[in-house]
């Protein structure tokens, strides 16, 4: 078989084995063979009725050609319908791809431009002592590219051993809020009081790591896409490391409930 060249790929009629032209060749062959059959049948007409030969031949041939033409038209309509169907499917595919690309672009833009607010430097501002309510300081920073709106940062504290459920309490002046937080402009150090103070007995247990002093910061804000972001930070004050607040995974806190 002769290999296809570029012209055969671009123009199907250059390819004699093309499926595009085979039905047309079949139709022409059927028309020619039908006429031959009609002519052969007309030869059986008696000679005394020879004047009817051409009438029968012409009527038969025209009728056969009408049938072949109708078949060709049906085939063409079928191909056109299939082409329209394929074109509609391709259009739907392009629309879906365009929609996916648009969603991906919007998602990428949102992730690249949204606000990313975090709490950093959360530390006790006074030394932990018995019968004294601890005070904490922290800084808010927006590491994104757009402002954060309606920033809310309440601070909760709780005292518990390793088995008792945690009961969170918030002091009245432990809340910080701002209408917006610009990117790359950290806030001044924010002060927040803890609700609980340690008694002498509790302080001794805390020193021996039998009692845990939890601190929780519930950071929430809105970004430019009107999506609310909520991030809880849970820490505990480590007695053997100078009162440093150590970040604790939420799953390790026994039972976190706001009072």
C-alpha positions, -999 to 999 in steps of 0.1 A, spaced: 0 0 0 13 34 -9 21 56 21 1 88 25 18 120 17 9 155 31 -16 161 4 -34 129 11 -36 138 48 -50 173 40 -73 164 11 -91 131 15 -99 128 -22 -62 122 -29 -65 90 -9 -82 63 -30 -88 42 1 -105 70 20 -137 62 38 -150 96 28 -153 87 -9 -162 50 -6 -201 56 -2 -200 79 -33 -182 53 -54 -207 27 -42 -236 49 -52 -222 55 -87 -215 18 -91 -250 9 -79 -265 34 -104 -245 20 -133 -252 -16 -124 -289 -9 -119 -291 7 -154 -274 -24 -169 -298 -47 -151 -328 -27 -163 -314 -27 -199 -309 -65 -197 -345 -69 -184 -358 -48 -212 -343 -72 -238 -369 -98 -228 -397 -76 -241 -412 -93 -272 -401 -79 -305 -437 -72 -316 -438 -47 -287 -404 -32 -295 -418 3 -293 -422 -2 -255 -385 -10 -250 -373 25 -246 -403 36 -226 -397 9 -201 -360 14 -201 -363 52 -195 -389 49 -168 -370 21 -150 -337 40 -152 -352 73 -140 -369 55 -111 -337 37 -101 -317 69 -103 -343 86 -80 -339 58 -55 -301 61 -57 -303 99 -53 -326 95 -23 -301 71 -7 -272 95 -13 -292 124 2 -300 103 33 -263 95 36 -253 132 32 -279 142 58 -267 116 82 -231 128 78 -241 164 83 -261 155 115 -231 135 128 -207 165 120 -231 188 138 -232 164 168 -194 161 169 -190 199 166 -215 204 195 -196 179 216 -163 197 208 -178 230 217 -190 216 250 -156 202 257 -140 236 250 -165 253 272 -157 229 301 -120 233 296 -124 271 296 -145 269 327 -119 248 344 -91 271 333 -111 301 346 -117 284 380 -80 275 382 -70 311 374 -94 325 400 -82 300 426 -46 308 418 -53 345 420 -71 341 453 -43 320 468 -17 345 456 -34 377 466 -54 368 497 -45 379 532 -26 355 554 -28 367 591 -8 349 617 0 352 654 36 353 663 57 360 694 31 349 719 50 351 752 42 358 788 50 394 796 55 388 833 70 359 852 46 331 862 39 332 899 14 319 924 -17 339 930 -9 361 900 -29 363 868 -4 359 839 -3 384 811 6 376 775 19 396 746 17 388 709 20 404 674 -4 400 645 11 400 610 -5 399 576 19 380 552 -4 382 522 -8 408 495 -42 423 504 -57 436 536 -76 415 561 -109 428 573 -127 426 607 -98 409 624 -109 393 657 -85 378 682 -100 367 716 -76 349 740 -87 321 762 -69 303 790 -75 270 809 -59 250 837 -61 213 836 -41 181 842 -36 156 815 -69 138 820 -95 164 830 -115 182 803 -104 217 794 -128 246 803 -118 277 784 -123 311 801 -118 345 785 -110 376 805 -130 407 796 -100 426 783 -84 398 764 -101 407 731 -84 425 703 -101 436 671 -94 458 641 -114 468 610 -85 460 587 -49 448 588 -26 459 560 -1 435 545 36 435 557 27 460 586 27 440 619 7 454 647 23 467 679 27 442 707 -8 433 720 -13 426 757 -39 402 770 -46 390 805 -53 354 814 -84 345 832 -69 320 857 -43 326 884 -24 297 900 -29 290 937 2 280 957 -8 243 953 -15 246 916 17 265 911 37 236 927 19 211 905 26 233 874 63 234 883 63 196 885 45 194 851 14 178 867 -7 207 858 -10 224 823 -17 261 817 -33 263 783 -35 294 762 -58 296 731 -59 323 705 -90 322 682 -79 342 651 -106 351 626 -107 375 597 -123 382 563 -103 384 531 -110 403 498 -131 374 484 -155 377 514 -143 344 528 -140 341 566 -108 325 578 -107 309 613 -74 297 628 -71 285 664 -37 287 680 -33 265 711 -3 268 734 8 257 768 32 274 792 62 251 798 75 255 833 110 241 825 117 264 797 114 298 813 76 301 807 80 297 769 47 291 751 49 258 732 25 252 703 3 222 709 -16 204 682 -54 207 689 -59 170 689 -39 166 721 -61 189 741 -86 167 761 -119 186 754 -119 221 742 -151 240 749 -157 277 753 -174 287 786 
